[in-house]
Amino acid sequence: MKTPIADADRDSFLDAGNGDCWLANPGVARIVEDALFHFDTERYRLIAWTVMPNHVHLLVTPNEGASLTEIVRPIKSYSAKCIHDRFGGSGRFWQPDFFDRLVRNEQH
């Protein structure tokens, strides 16, 4: 059984640039950014984002009735297909899960 990774440990690992850093390639990062805009307004309102070398941060307001899974899955699927088509490769590009955090107020 896997031991859950604490948020701080996972964030430190990612922020240190560990793992595959495909998103450091400007062409790959542009595909991801284009995917974020492609689905903006359809399922969510994109507030802010940053594409890091090995992960992405999003701040979105979901449209009524849209779940985070319904938001994240198409972004990951669409961008992975475009990346594979342009740069070659196949199989899984993104990790199968995602981590979310509810922003309760402006200070948070």
N, C-alpha and C positions, 0 to 999 in steps of 0.2 A: 504494500500500500504506500502510495506517495504521501509524503508529508507536505501539507500546504505551505506555500512560500508566503511569508509576511509581505504586505504591500511595500513596506520600506525596502526589504531585501530585493524584491522583484524590480522595483523602480531603480534602485542603485545598480543592479546588474545591467538593466537596459540602458540607463543613462551613461554608464561607463563605456558603452559602445561594444558590448560583448555580443557574441553570436554573429550570424550573417548580417551584413550591413548593405544589402541590396539597395535600400532607399537612399544611400549616399550618392548613388548614380543619379544625376539630374534628370535623365530621361525616365527612369523608373519613378522618381519622386513626382514628376510632372503627370505621369499616368495616374498615380494615386490622387493627386490634387484634382485632376480632371474628373475622376470618379466621384469625389466629394461634391463637386459642383453639379455633376450630372444628376444626382439624386436630391440635391437641395431643392426645397419647396415641395417636392413630391411626397416625401415622407417625414421631412424635418426641416428646420431652419438652421442653417449652418451659422454659428456665432463666431467661432474661432477654431483654428487648427494649427498644428505644426507637424511636419514630416521630419522625424528624426532618422538617423542612419539605419535603425533596426526596429522602429515602431512608429506609431502615429498617435497623436493626441487630438481628440475632437471635443468641442463644446457645442452641443446641439440642443435645440428645443424640439422634441418630437411633436409631430402633428397629432391631433386627437386620434386615438385608437392605434397609433403606431408603437410597436414594442422596440426595444433596443436591438433585439435579434433581427427584426424586420428592417432595421436601419443598417446594421453592420454587415449582415450576410451578403446583400447585393453589392455593397461597396467592395468587399473582399473578393467576391466571385468575379465581378466585372473587371476589377483592376488586375487580378491574377491572370485572367484570360488575355487581357491586353498586353501584360508584361510578357507572358509566354509567347504570344504571337510576335511581338516585336524583338525580343531578346533571345528567343529559343527557350527550350526547357518544357517540362511538363510536371504534373503532380502538384503536391501541396506547396503553395507559396507562403501562405499565412498560417499562423498557429490556429488551431481549431476553435479556441475560445477567445474571449475578450474580457477586459476588466472595466467595470463601470463604477462611477461614484456620483451620487446625487449631490448637486450643488444647491444648498439650501438658501443661501443669501449672497449678496454681493461680496461680502468680506471673504466668504469661503472660496 
